[in-house]
Amino acid sequence: SVSSGETQKIEALIQDVRDLKDATFIRNGSAYNSKSAAIFLRRKWQANHSAIKTAREFIDKVATFSGTSGRP
């Protein structure tokens, strides 16, 4: 399971994405705002929770590519 410290880091990363108000995130060829991107990340984290132990794993296994298409 994820330690409380790593959970806090992952939560902080998701919040940082959400706070990027002027950013556009591209997911499988479609553009999304920061709030939608944060929701996607949270859902992906929840779906892959058992495989994620650290914030680094969250970035490497969840946040950097689409689980659907495999695209960055």
Secondary structure, DSSP 8 states (H G I E B T S, - for coil): ---HHHHHHHHHHHHHHHT-TT--EEETTEEE-HHHHHHHHHHHHHHTGGG--SHHHHIIIIITS-TTT---
